Amino acid sequence: AVDFNIFEGLECHGVPVYVISRGKVVVDHGKIDVVKGSGKFIPRKPWTDFVYSRVHQRDKVDQPQKVEREPYTGPVIDLSKK
C-alpha cells in the first residue's frame, strides 16, 4: 500500500457512467461488457503530461534552492580560550 495519490488535490467533476469503444458500449454503470480480442493496443509514452504534469511540477518546486545572502559581519564569540 502507498501513502499518497498522484491525483491528490485534483477536483473531480464527474465519473464515467458509460464507455464507448468503436461504437459499442463496453462499460454501462460499472458493468464491463467486452468480447475477448476486440480491443486494440495503442502504444503510448509513459508519464504523460496530461496525468503527471502536476507531479513533475511539484517535484521541481520541492527541490532545495540556494539562498543568496550577504556574508555575516557581526560579532563572533571565541570559545577556544580557557
N, C-alpha and C positions, 0 to 999 in steps of 0.2 A: 504494500500500500504506500501511497505517497501523501505528503502533507501539503501539496499545492495543486493548483489547476491553472493551465495556461490561459483559460478564459475568465479568470478571476477579474472582476471589475467591469466586464463587458455587460451591457444591458441587452437582454433578450426581448425581442419584440413579438415573438410567436414561435410556434413549433410546427413542423411539417405534419399535416394530417394525411395527405396523400403524396405519393411519389410516383411520377410517371416516367417510364423509361421506354423510349422508342414507340410511344403511342399507347403503351399498355400500363394500367395501374398496377404497380408492383408492391406498394405499401398502402394499406387502407386502414386508417385509425389504429396503427401499430401492428396490424396483421400483415406479415410478409407473404406474398403470393408470387413466387417466381418458378420458372422451369430451369432445371439444371442445364447449363450450356448456352443459355440465351443471352448471357452477358458478354461484354467485350472489355478486355483490359486496355486501359488507356494510360500509357506511361506519363507520369508527372514528376517534376523535380521535387525532392524533399524540401521541407522547411519553407513552404510557400509564403510569400509576403502577406497574402490575404489573411492567413491564420497567425503567422508568427511575427509580424512587423512590430506589434506592441511588446512582445517578449524581447526581440532584438534591441528595441529602443530602451527598454528597462535595463537590460544588461549593459548597454553602452553608458547610460546615465549613472548606473551604480558603480562604475569603475572609480578607483581613487584618483583624485586630481591634485596636482601640485598647487600650493597656495603661495603666492609671491608676497614676501614681507620684507620690511626694512631690517637690517641687522640690529640686534639688541645692543644698546649703548648705555644701559643703566648700570647701577652698582652691582658688584659681584662679591659674595662673601667667600673668603679663603678659609676653608675648613682644614687645610693641611697643617696649620700652626698648632702647636701644643703648649 
